[in-house]
Amino acid sequence: MKTLTLTIPDNLDLTDREAAMLLASRLYEQGKLSLGQAAELAGYSKRTFMELLGQYGVSVINHSADDLARDVANA
């Protein structure tokens, strides 16, 4: 795993954990990380990460309309 060092302005009241959650939720939303990978990056269990995603405006169900249509067609 890579280590990343960020310099965040002092006036931005953001904890390390919040910054990790922001990054993890965005990477999950973009499909760059699986749910498990994103939860690990954020430092939470999968269940807790899933519960927190809503607070960051990210849906747990991260599938496109095309993916859903294919799933329905193949059911």
C-alpha positions in Angstrom: 0.0 0.0 0.0 1.2 3.5 -0.8 1.7 6.2 1.8 0.5 9.7 1.0 1.3 12.9 2.8 -1.0 15.9 2.4 -0.7 19.4 3.7 -4.1 20.7 4.6 -4.8 24.3 5.5 -5.1 25.0 9.3 -8.5 26.7 8.8 -9.9 23.4 7.4 -11.2 21.6 10.4 -10.6 18.1 9.2 -9.3 15.1 11.1 -7.0 12.5 9.6 -9.9 10.0 9.8 -12.3 12.4 8.0 -9.8 13.0 5.2 -9.3 9.2 4.8 -13.1 8.8 4.7 -13.5 11.5 2.0 -10.8 9.9 -0.1 -12.1 6.4 0.3 -15.7 7.3 -0.4 -14.8 9.2 -3.5 -12.6 6.4 -4.8 -15.4 3.9 -4.1 -17.9 6.1 -5.8 -15.7 6.2 -8.9 -15.3 2.4 -8.9 -11.6 2.6 -8.3 -11.8 0.7 -5.0 -14.1 -2.1 -3.9 -16.2 -1.7 -0.8 -13.8 -3.7 1.2 -10.7 -1.8 0.0 -12.4 1.6 0.6 -13.5 0.5 4.1 -9.9 -0.5 4.9 -8.5 2.7 3.5 -10.9 4.7 5.7 -10.1 2.6 8.8 -13.6 1.2 9.2 -15.3 -2.2 9.0 -17.3 -2.8 5.8 -20.6 -2.4 7.8 -19.6 0.9 9.4 -18.2 2.2 6.1 -21.5 1.4 4.4 -23.4 3.2 7.1 -21.2 6.3 6.8 -21.3 6.5 3.0 -24.8 8.2 3.1 -23.3 11.1 5.1 -20.9 11.6 2.2 -23.6 11.5 -0.4 -22.4 8.1 -1.8 -24.8 5.3 -2.6 -23.8 1.8 -1.3 -25.2 0.4 -4.6 -22.6 1.6 -7.0 -23.8 0.2 -10.3 -24.6 2.1 -13.5 -28.1 1.9 -15.2 -26.5 -0.3 -17.9 -25.2 -2.8 -15.3 -28.6 -3.0 -13.7 -30.3 -3.5 -17.1 -27.9 -6.4 -17.9 -28.5 -8.0 -14.5 -32.3 -7.8 -15.0 -32.0 -9.2 -18.5 -29.9 -12.1 -17.2 -32.1 -12.9 -14.2 
